[in-house]
Amino acid sequence: MAKKNIFNGNFSGCAKGDIYPTQYVAGDVVPNELEAAAEALEVIETDAKKAEALVKARAKQIAKADKEEADADE
């Protein structure tokens, strides 16, 4: 399985097939077609442990936002 690169900061880009750019944040997976640009801007985490921590933090952010949205719907 290929290693997935992780953003270590904010990045905006159009992945293949997208019409509008997506706003990526630390912890998001870098799409293959955006790797060169992300590397040039130094927003790819190269340390595996830091990348894992970023992914976990991002998952917590998403879970919190989902919970707040569900609570607002009640």
C-alpha positions as CSV (number, residue, x, y, z in Angstrom):
1,M,0.0,0.0,0.0
2,A,1.3,3.4,-0.9
3,K,2.1,5.9,1.8
4,K,-0.4,8.7,2.0
5,N,0.9,12.2,2.4
6,I,-0.7,14.4,5.0
7,F,-1.0,18.2,5.0
8,N,0.7,20.0,7.9
9,G,-1.0,23.3,7.1
10,N,-3.7,25.0,5.1
11,F,-3.8,24.5,1.4
12,S,-6.2,25.4,-1.4
13,G,-6.3,23.4,-4.6
14,C,-8.4,21.7,-7.3
15,A,-8.0,17.9,-7.3
16,K,-8.7,16.0,-10.5
17,G,-12.3,16.4,-11.6
18,D,-13.1,19.3,-9.3
19,I,-14.3,22.6,-10.8
20,Y,-13.7,24.7,-7.6
21,P,-10.7,24.5,-5.2
22,T,-11.0,22.7,-2.0
23,Q,-9.7,24.1,1.3
24,Y,-7.5,21.5,2.9
25,V,-6.3,21.8,6.5
26,A,-3.7,20.1,8.6
27,G,-4.5,16.4,8.9
28,D,-6.2,16.0,5.5
29,V,-4.8,13.5,3.0
30,V,-2.9,15.1,0.1
31,P,-4.5,14.1,-3.3
32,N,-1.9,12.6,-5.6
33,E,-2.4,15.3,-8.3
34,L,-1.7,18.1,-5.7
35,E,1.5,16.5,-4.2
36,A,4.0,18.5,-6.3
37,A,2.3,21.8,-5.4
38,A,2.1,20.9,-1.7
39,E,5.7,19.8,-1.7
40,A,6.8,23.1,-3.3
41,L,4.9,25.0,-0.6
42,E,6.2,22.8,2.1
43,V,2.8,21.8,3.5
44,I,3.4,18.1,3.5
45,E,4.3,16.5,6.9
46,T,7.4,14.4,6.5
47,D,7.6,13.0,10.1
48,A,5.3,9.9,10.3
49,K,4.5,10.4,14.0
50,K,3.6,14.1,13.5
51,A,1.4,13.1,10.5
52,E,-0.4,10.5,12.6
53,A,-1.1,13.1,15.3
54,L,-2.4,15.5,12.7
55,V,-4.8,12.9,11.3
56,K,-6.1,12.1,14.8
57,A,-6.6,15.8,15.6
58,R,-8.4,16.3,12.3
59,A,-10.7,13.4,13.0
60,K,-11.6,14.9,16.4
61,Q,-12.4,18.3,14.7
62,I,-14.7,16.5,12.2
63,A,-16.4,14.5,14.9
64,K,-16.9,17.7,17.0
65,A,-18.4,19.5,14.0
66,D,-20.7,16.6,13.2
67,K,-21.9,16.5,16.8
68,E,-22.6,20.2,16.9
69,E,-24.5,20.0,13.6
70,A,-26.6,17.1,14.9
71,D,-27.3,19.0,18.1
72,A,-28.4,22.0,16.1
73,D,-30.8,19.9,14.2
74,E,-32.6,18.8,17.3
